[in-house]
Amino acid sequence: MKDIPIVDKIPELDIAIKAAREAGNAILEIYQRNFKISKKNDDSPITDADLRSNEIIKKILLQTEHVILSEEDKDDQSRLSKDTIWIVDPLDGTSDFIDKTGEFTVMIALIKNKKPVLGVIGWPTEKTFFVAQKGRGAFRYSNGEWKKISVTTLAELSKCRIVGSRHHLSDKEKSFIKKLGIKNFTSIGSSLKVGKISSGEAEAYITTTNKMKEWDSAASYCIISEAGGRMTDMLGNDITYNNKQVFHQNGILVTNGLIHNKIIEEFKKLE
């Protein structure tokens, strides 16, 4: 895999890409055979691939000495006193992994002073990566090439393409999307929704759930921001990371930036 064409790379960038790549390879190996599925305490599914990916990522990231907040580990609250931490989702889209849709990812972010400064999303089945470093732009690696990516400049809501969850789309979200007058809706798994918006293949992603956690969005936050878009909660509040409470309480809104405030205004009318 070629080096990402970013000048002034922070040393953690190549380490995060390596971790996402090696974890992705291990996930694919398990994907192609019979794997074990069990349930976590909150009833969400977990597979051998989640755990194997987590092991590989931790081993590679630990050379940096930053604390890791991972979906698959007990939350070590000592992270709260650190200004720099890793936030990891070893396998985002476990349901898609189980259903064999191919739409699952590995997500790694580096947080400094509550903000993502580095985001890596690996898409194993497509050998694709979405990567960003704060102040250095967003890039997509596919077909063996790195390309700089950016959001669209579409500002007319009715013409926008919206992406949403395949497994968790609520009736509230469906009726809100209808109310916005957006007809073009596609359901897609995991963080690929943000990858699509960052690459200019869609304009918005709306989720009103309070079940999303910091590892579900940290890598995406850096990538969408560097691609020229925006991520806030559904009320327009900025999102911070490395908080004691890891749940995003007011959903997530990701857009190309131009339609962001319009969607928030409409959403507030519902509240």
NORVENCOR-V63140 format. One line per field, one symbol per residue. ss: DSSP state (h for helix, s for strand, l for the rest). psi: psi as a letter, one per 40 degrees, with the letter a starting at -180 (. if undefined). Layout:
ss: ???
psi: ???
//
This chain:
ss: lllllllllllhhhhhhhhhhhhhhhhhhhhlllllssslllllssshhhhhhhhhhhhhhhhhllssssllllllhhhhhllssssssssslhhhhhllllllssssssssllssssssssshhhlssssssllllsssssllssssslllllllhhhlssssllllllhhhhhhhhhllllssssllllhhhhhhhlllllsssslllllshhhhhhhhhhhhhlllsssllllllllllllllsllllssssllllhhhhhhhhhhhl
psi: hiihghifhidedddddddddddddddddddeahihhiiideeiiiiddddddddddddddeeeeiihhideihhheeddeiehiihhhdghfdddddefeegiihhhihhhfehhehhhhhgddefiihiihheeiiihhifeihihiiiifhehddeihiiiidefhidddddddddeehdghhhiiaedddddddefeidihhheieeiideeedddddddddeeaihaieeeiihiifidheihdfahhhieddeddddddddddd.
//
